[in-house]
């Protein structure tokens, strides 16, 4: 599906087919990773949001699973999203780890660490961006979805 040499370059029809498949079942990845459809903020297009659970999570994951989805029994953590740029056809990825930011803020509020307000804000921004392992997980789960 599409050209993967420098990422995924999908036609509009390929993307639409992928979105349709992702929306066809609650557990399309079948192993503790979940994907849900959402609207992008840009142009109202579709995006795919990826969630990890204790059964399938990025390497080195050290956070809880503070989120839930309708009709999913196990707790989850949002890892990020993927969307197709309509101008280029390339699939874009964004890692956003709310669980990491929540953990950092809880530690800060509990007195762990000697951060000032400026430092904690910078650390929260860094935590939200995740690690290379988080991005690798997001891209790998997207790749599995395309198969």
Secondary structure, 3 states (H helix, E strand, C coil): CCECCCCCECCHHHHHHHHHHHHCCCCCCCCCCEEEEEECCCCCCEEEEEEEECCECCCCCCCCCCECCCCCCCCEEEEEEEEECCCCCEEEEEECCHHHHHHHHHHHHCCCCCCCHHHHHHHHHHHHCCCHHHHHHHHHHHHHHHC
